[in-house]
């Protein structure tokens, strides 16, 4: 007898629940449900299963032949944490209030990336939804919410991909937030991690060594073997769960360059397109593989845009910014005209990176001046609001949201919050010390941290105060934050009026370097031409864009001033 259903514990009606565990390395597994041990049937493919009565919240584990008991890797609820029993979750436990949600079309996306804990929790974030919507934000992107060790984490160390973190309130709190966002007119995207498991609480190697690829690894842990059919099924069913049961509007796939199996990425996309055709699928992919953006996936985070803009604005040139030093203007211009800056050229290690992307619509790229990586992976988590003068900051915001690419803003960025976003964890010994020292070694190659004393000042990820320091309060009534919100609101109003209609048909009219720190770009849209010029350099430029409606001159005047000058023109067809 076989049971072709999903891994994990899934109610089937009439008080019955089916439990499945892929454990090909062992011949016998018992389900320990509410203290009672029940033998499971083993299929030829290594899946052990049983159908029995169970209720919402019933605790269970799987007992292995050596007597050890492990939680369910496909657990949908871990009320007491990663080393505790799993709990049965009924699919219909939440009563959805927003029943007529129609979603947000991709050209209308203005994304706000947020970490739940750093925002103060779901309740605090829910209270901000009307303000964000009124500003012009149309989508919330949650950093990963899967259950992780302890009570503090960025989310990329999750070990139970199906279980919303109990530190955030668990499954019901997550559904309630998605429901509230939809009621406010906002789409919700979820960042998911399918390239590795976190370092604590993962027991798969005890009974399914084939889950991992021997001889391969990622920077964060063992590489996953996607050639295994049940491994593919594990992650594809997970994606469907978020989109169907939790009603997310799309997914952002973390670091797919660490997934060494193109067939899995294609199958994941094909399955989602067939079953949830309205879902938006976004990649993070250091390889700049343009082929994925020609149908399988909606868009990709464009780190090239960020890196070139950051070097242009700050002059920083260490670490991965070294590849942009001395040519940030040209690389930013290429991003504006063609998407990727690196389209097959050798990187700093001499390896070819990227594929030609100039034929792709600009909307295939998500652009940002800040995000969790680019802020949080700085030693002190400092934002652009702490690095730039106000005029340059306003220009950076304008360039981010006023191209035909899809803009993303990091939490607090709409009102130029100054709180840092630091790297934080909640590990037990000895992992806590390993993470602390690993963090400090990471910065040893930077001139500012060349000696041990300077590295010792880097905040301890495991200190609870590190998360507290990263808390981003709502904007309040202060002049600076309200001025920043008003600026963003005006910019997004221009975007809605001129850019969003026909955004998918936008095509580049070219981009060029105007001088040190200065770039110009233009696009053809069905209703007209859109031109933008920026000047972050030291000198005023006697430059003018093609004649048209003067949408912005920052500051007012015929010249392009230094340190944050901006011009924007609209030429109706």
N, C-alpha and C positions, 0 to 999 in steps of 0.2 A: 504494500500500500504506500502511495506517495502523497505528499502534501505540497503543492507547487506555490503556496502563498509566500508572503513576505517574512523575512527574519524578524524576530522580536516577539512581542505579545500583542495580539490583535483581537479585539472582541468580534465575534461572529453572530451575535444575537442570542436571545433567550438565555442570557447569563453565561454563555459559553465563551471561552477565550482559547485561541490557538497560540502555542508557544513554539518557536523554532530557533535553533542554534546551529550554525555551521561549525562543526567540530570534526573535521575529517581525520585528525590524527588519533582519535580515540574511538573505541567501539561502544562505550556505555556512558550515558549521561542521565542523571536524575534531576527532575524539576523539584526543587524544595519550595513549596508554596504554603505560606502561612505555617511553616514548621513541619509540614507533612511532605515526605519524599515520594515522588511518583516517577516510575521508570518511563523513559521516552523511547520512541521507536527510531531506529537508525535507517536512513535511506542509503542507497548505493552511492549517492553523491556526497555523503558526509553530513547531511542535514539530519539533526535529531528533532523530533517533534512530538507534540501531544496536544489533544483538545480536552479541556476540562472546565469545570465551573470555576469562576473567579469574579471578584467584584472590584469596583473602582478603589484604588489604593491598596489592594492586597500586595504584600511584599513577597518577592520571590528571588531565588538564586538558582544557579545550575551547579550540581555536585558532580565533580569529576572522579574518575576511578581512584585517584590517590587520596580521596576524601576532602580535598579542598573545595570550597564553594566560591563561585565567582558571579559577579553581576552580569546582566545581559548586555553585550556590546551594542545591541540595537534597542536598548532600554529607551522608552519614551518619557521616563520620569525617574529621577534619582533624588528623592526628597531629602536624604541624609548625606549626600555627597558621593564621591567616586568610589570609595571602598565599601559602601553600604549596600544593602539589598536594593534591587530595582522594584518599581511599583507599577501595577496595572493601571492603565489610563484608558478610560472610555472615550471613544471618538466624539460622542455627542454630549460631552460633559459641559461644554460652553454654549450658551444661547447667543448667537450672533445678532447684533442690533442693526447693522448696516447691511441691508439686503439688496439694495439696488446699485451697488458700486460698479461703475463702468470702467475704472482704471484711468491711467494717464498715458496718452500716446507718447512714443519715444521722442519725437521732435519737441514735445512740450516739457520734457524733463529738465528740472533744475534741482540737483541732488544735494542733500544735506547729510554728510556723514557724521555719525554720532556713536559714542560709547555710552552704554546705558548707565553704568555706575558713575562715570565722570560727569554725566548730566544730572546726577542726583537720584536716579532710578526712574522707573516707568511713570510713576505718578507725576514727578517733576517735569519729565519730558512731555507728558500728555498736556500739562498745563501750558506748555510753550507752543503747542501745535497751531492755535489760532494766530498767534503772532508771526510764526514762520510762514503760514499760508498767506497772511496779509502782506508780507514782504515780497512774496513772489516765488518762494520755495514751492515745489510741486511734488517732491519725493523725499522720504527719509531713508537713508541707508544705514542699517544697524550693523555695527561690527559684530563678529561672531557671538552667538548666544548659547552655543552648545555647552553642556556641563563640563566644567574644568575643575582641577584640584583647588581646594580652599575657597575663599570668598572674594578674591581679587585677581583679575587676570585680564589681559587684552582680549582673550577669547581664542587666540590661535593655538593654544595648548589644550584644546578640548579633547576628551577621550570618549565621550558619549554623543556622537553626532546627532542622534535623534532626540535628545533630552534637553529642553530649555533649562538654562542654569537656574538652580534653586535660589542662588544669591540674588537673582533678578525677580524672583517671585514664582518661577516655575511655569508650566504650560498655560495655566489660565491667565496669568498676568501678561504673558506675551500675546495671547489671543485678544485680550482686552485692549492692549495697546494698538494692535493692527486695526481692530474694530474702530477705535477712537480716531486713528489717523484717517481711515477711509471716511468717517463721518465729517472730518474737517476738510475733505477733498484732496488728501495727500496719499500718493502711492507709498508703498513700503517695500524696499529691497533688503535682502539679507546677504551678508558676507558669509560664505561657507568654505570650509577647509577640507579638501579631499586629497591632499598630497601627503599627509602624515598624521600621526596621533601624538598627543602630548606625552611627556616623559613620566607621568605618574598616574596610576590607576588603570593601565591597559594590560589585560591578561590574555590577549589573543594568542600569544606565542605558546601558552600552555596547552592549547588544543587545536590551533589552526596556524601552524608555522607558515603555511602557504599563503597566508594573507599578505605576507611581506616578501619582497624580492631579494633573495640572497645575493650578496655582492653589490647591491646598490644602496645608496643612502641619499638623504636630502640634508640640507644644513640644519634641519630641525628634528631629524629622527630617521628611522628606517623607511625605505621607499616601499610603497604599496604595489603589490603585483596585480595589475588590472587585467592580466590575461586569464585570471581565474573567473569563471562565470558568476560564482556567488559573490565574489568581491565586487564585480561590476554591479550586480543586482543590489548589493548593500548600499552603494552610493546613489544609484539611480533612483531606488525607492525612497531614499532619504530626500533627494531633491523634490520628488513628487509630493512627499509628505508636507514639506514646507509650503509648497505652492497650492496644494489642495486642502489639506486640513487646517493650516494656519493662514491661508489666503494671502500669502506674500505675492507681490506683483512681479517679482523677479529675483534673480540671484546674481551675486558677484562671486566668481570663482577665484579663490586665492591662489596665486603662484602656480598657474598651470604648467609653467616651464619645469616644475618638479614632478609632473605627471608624464612619465615616459611611455605613453601609449596613446597614439592618435586615435586608434579605433574606439577607445573608451570615450574620449571627448566627442567624437562624432556620434556615437550611440547615445550618449547622454543628451546631446542636442536633439537628435532625431526623436527620441522618446518624449522629451518635453514638448517639442513642437507638435507632436501628434496628440498628446493628452492634455496639454495646457497651452494652446496656441497663442494666447495673449501674453504669456510670460516674457519678460525681458531678461536676456542672458548676457552678462558682461564678464570679461576676462581681465585678470592681471597676468601678463605674460612678458617676461623680460626678453624673450626671443623675438618679439615684434613680428609674429607670423601673420601676415596680412591675409593669408588664405582663410583663416577662421572667420574673418569679418566679411566674407562674400556669401553669407547665407546662414551658416551654422550658428553664429553668435552675433548679437546686436552691436556690440562695441567693445573697446578695450580701454582700460586706463592708460593715458598717455604720459608716462613718466618722463619721456624726452621733453615734452612741453614744460613740465614743472622744472626739470633740471636746468634747461637753458634759461628759463625766466629767472630762476633763483640766482644763477651765476650772474646774469645781467644786472639784477637788482642789488646783490650783496657783494659781488666780487669774490666770493668764496671759491676755493679751487682745490681743496683736499678731498680725499676719498673718491667717491664716484663722480664728484663735480670736476675732477681733473680732466675728464674727457671733454668737458665743455669750456674749459678755461682758454681764453684767447680767441674763441670762435662762437661764443654764445649767441651773438647777433645772427650769424649765418644759420646756425642750427635752429634757433627759434623761428626764423623766417621759413625754413624748410618745414618745420612742424605746422606752421600756419597754412602753408601752400599745399603740403603733401601728406600730412599726418605724422608719420614717424620721421625723426631726425636720422636714425640709423636704419638703412634699408639694404643691408648686405655688406657695408663697409666694416673693416676690422675695428674691434673695440680696443681698450687699453691692453688687453691680454693678447692681442693679435688675432683674435678669432672673429670670423664673419658674424655679424649680428643683424638680424632683420631681413625683411623682404620688401620689394617695391610696393608702395601704398598710395601713390599719387592718383590712382584711378578710383579710389574709394571716396564716397561722400564724406564730408567733414563730420557728419553726425555719427560716424563709426568710431569716433574718438571722444573719450571723457577727459576733460582738461581741468586742471586745478592748480592753484598757487600754493595750497597747503593740503595735507591729509594726515592720517594717523601715523603713517610711516615717516613722512618727511619732517614732521614736527617731533614725534615721539622717539625717533631714532637719533635725535640730537642729544648730546650728553645731558643737557639741562632742559630739554623739551621746549625751547624758546620758539615763539611764533614770529611771523613777520611783523606783527604789531610791536614787537620788542626790538626788531632789527632795522626797520625802515622809518623814514620821515613820513608824516601824514600824506603828503602829496604823492609820493611814490607808492604808498599803500593803496591810495584811491585808484591810481593808475593800474596797479596789479589786479585789483578787483574788477575794474572795467574791462581789461583785456581778457580776463578769465570768463566773464559772462557775456561778452559782446563779440564772440566769434560764432560761426555756424556749428561749432562743435558743442557737445553737451557739457555744461558746466557742473562742477561739484565744489561745494564749500565745506570746510571742516567745521565741526561744532565750535560755536562761539565766534567764528569768523564774520558772520553778518554784522555783528556789533563790535568787531575788532577786540574781542576779549584778550586780556593779557596773561591769564593764568596759564602756566605751562601745561603741556601734556607729556607726562613722563611714562617710562616703562615700569609697570608694576605687576607683582605676582604675590602668591601666598603659598609658598612651598614649605615643606618640612625638611629637617636636616636628613641627609647632607646636601640635598638638591638646592636648598636655599643659598648655601655658600658657593656652590658651583655656579649658580646663575649670577650671583653678586660679582664674583671674580671674573666670570666670562664677560659680563657687561663692561668691566673696567679694561680688560684686555682688548676688547673691541675698539676702544678709542686710543690705544697705545700708539698707533701710527699717526695720530694727529699732533701737530706741533704744540697745541695748547695743552696736551696731556702727555707730554713726553716723559715726565717724571712721575714717580709713584705718589708723591704728595698731591699733585694736581688731580690724578685719577681717583684718589681717596675722597675727593669732594663730590664725585658723581653720586647722585642719590641712590640709596640701596633699594632695589626693586621690591624687596620683601618687607620693607618697613611700611606699616599701615599709613604713615604720614605721607608716603609717596603718592598714594592714591588721593589722599585728602588734598594735597597740593595741586592735584590735577583737576579738581572739581571746578566746573565752569558755571558760575551763577548766571541767572537770566540777566538781560541787559539793564534793567532798571531805568530810571528817568534821567540819568546823567547826560550832559550835553554831548560828550564825545560819542557815547554808544548810540544815542538817538540820531546823531548826525550821520554816523556810519550806516545805520539802518535805513535812513531816508535816502542816502546815496545809492545803496543797493536796490532799494525799492524803485527809484527812478531808472536805474540801469535796466532792471528786469522789465519795467514797463516798455522801454525802448525795444528790448529783445522780443517781447510779445507782439509789438506792433509791426516791426519790420522783419525780424529774423525768423520767427517761428512759422509763419505761413510759407509753405514751400521749402522748409528747411531741408527735407530729404533730397530736393533737387538742386541744392546749392553746389556750385562748382568754383574752384579757385580761379581768380584772375591773375594770380601770381603774388609773390611777396619779395621784398628786397631789403637790403641793409641800407639805411640812410646815413649812418655814421656811427661812431662809438656809442653803444647803448641804445641805438635807435633803429626801429624796424617799421615797415609799412606792409599791409596786406589788403587784398580785396577779393570779393566773391560775387559771382553772378547768381541772383535768385530769380524766380519767375517774375516777381514784381519790381525788380530793379537791381542796382548794384550797391554793395555795402563795402565801405572803405574805412580802415582804421590805421592810425599811426601812433606810435609811442616813442618817447625819448626819456630813457633813464640815464643818459650820459651826462657828461659835465658841461657840454656847450649847447647854446641855443642854435637851432637850425632854421634857416630860411627855407621852409618847406611848406608846400600846400598840397592837399589832396585834390582829386578831380572836383570840379564844381558840382554842387548839389545842396541838398538840405543840410544845414549845419546842425547836427544833433548834439555835438559836444565839442567844446574847446576848453581844455584844462591846462592852465587857467585861460581866461578869455584873451584873445589876441590873434593876430595873423601868423605869428611865429610859433614854432614848436619848442617850448622852453625846456631847459634841462631838469634833471632830477624828478621826473614824473609828468612830463608834458604828454598830452593826449589829444588827438583830433579824430572825430567820427563824422562821416558823411554818408548820406543816403541819396542815391540817384534813382528816382522812380523811373520805371520803364516807359 
